[in-house]
Amino acid sequence: MTGEDRKRSWSRFARVLGLAAFVAVLVAAAAAAATHRSTATPQNTSNPTVEGKFQVNESVTATTGAWSNSPTDFSYRWQRCNNTGSGCADISGASDKAYKLTTDDVDHRIVVIVTAANSDGKSSANARPSPIVSASDAPRNTTRPTVSGTAKVGESLTVSNGAWTGGVRNYTYQWLRCDGTGNQCVPVSGATSQSYGVRTADASSTLRVEVTAHNEAGKTTVNTDRSSTVGAAEGSAPPATTKCTAGETVAIADLALPQRMLVDRFQFNPGVVTKGTQSFTARIHIADTCGRSVAGAKVWSTAIPYNQTNVVTATTGGDGWANVTFNVMSGFPANPGKQQILAMLVRANKPGDSVLAGVSTRRVLRLNVNLHG
C-alpha cells in the first residue's frame, strides 16, 4: 500500500469513527430526554379532599390537592364505599368536580379520585373517604340494642348499639336504674359509657340503657329491654327493705333509703312554646316508689341546654304537686329555626339529702316548641 493509500484509509476510518461518536451522542441525548419527560408528569404532593355537608340531597365538592410539574387539566371520578371506607366502586356518571349526594349514598362513605394531566402525561390521587352520609331525617332503629353480661354487683355489663339506618355518625349512652319490672327508671349519674360496672346501689333493681344514635339531621333514642334483677355481691348482706305503709300521702321526713321518689305526673301551660312566649308554668307531681304523693319535697328545675329559662325551686304541697313559673331567657331557642322541643330537667330530693345518693329523683320533661307559630 502506498503512502497515499494509507492516508485515504485513515481518513475513511476517522470519518466512520466520528459518525459512530455522533450517533452515540444522539442516543444519549434521546435517553436523557425520555427520562426528563417521565419525571415531568404531575406528581401529587398533598391529597385531594372532599368538602361539604354529607347529607342526602346536599352537594359536595372535590379539591384538587397540590401537585408538582404544573398540571394543565384535572378530571374527577367519584366512588361509593361501604361504611368502613373500603369496597369502593365507581358511581355511574359522577365525573364533575361537584357531586350531589343521593339516597343510594346513605350509610356509605364517598371518595373522589382526581387525575392531573399535562403535556407529558397524567397521574391520579385519592381523597380520604368522607364521613358516613346521613339521611335527611334522624336515624331509624332496625334492631333494638341489648344488654349483655352478668347483672350482679361487682360485675360488668355492656350494651350493643343495635342496628340503624340513616347514616349514624356516633352513639351516646345513658344507663338507667329501674324497679324490678323495668319501670320507674332514673338515670345513673355519670354512667354514660358503653360498659357499666354494676354498683351496690343497683342491687334488687333492674337496668336499662338509653342508646342515642346521631346523624347530620338529628338524633333518635331507643331503650333496651330491662336486665335481669341485679344480685348482691358474694358474701354481702341482703339489701334492706322498706315496706310501704297505707295512705295516699307521705311526708318527706318519713322517707328513707332504699325508698326513692318519682316525677310521675306533670303539666305545662301553655303546652307549646313559641318565639313570642315570655313565660310558662308547670305543675310537677312527686310520688314515692309506693305510689304515695310526697309532701315537702324540694323541687329544682331549668331548661337544658342552660340559659333558655331561669332556674326555679319550689316545695311540694300536701298533694305532692309543686307549681312553678319559668321565664324565657336569651338562650332560647338553642337551635334557631330548628328547635322542636324544650327539655326541662327536674330534680327532687329530701331536704338535707344528696340529690344523687339520697332520697331523690330526677327526670327530663319534654315541652313542645313551634318557632313558626
Secondary structure, 3 states (H helix, E strand, C coil): CCHHHHHHHHHHHHHHHHHHHHHHHHHHHHHHHHHHHHCCCCEEEECCCEECCCECCCEEEECCCEEECCCCEEEEEEEEECCCCCCCEECCCCCCCEEECCHHHECCEEEEEEEEEECCEEEEEECCCCCCEECCCCCEEEECCCEEECCECCCEEEECCCEEECCCCEEEEEEEEECCCCCCCEECCCCCCCEEECCHHHCCCEEEEEEEEECCCCEEEEECCCCCCCECCCCCCCCCCCCCCCCCEEEHHHCCCCCCEEEEEEEEECCEEECCCCEEEEEEEEEECCCCEEECCEEEEEEECCCCECCEEEECCCCCEEEEEEEECCCCCCCCCCCCEEEEEEEEECCCCCCCCCCEEEEEEEEEEECCC
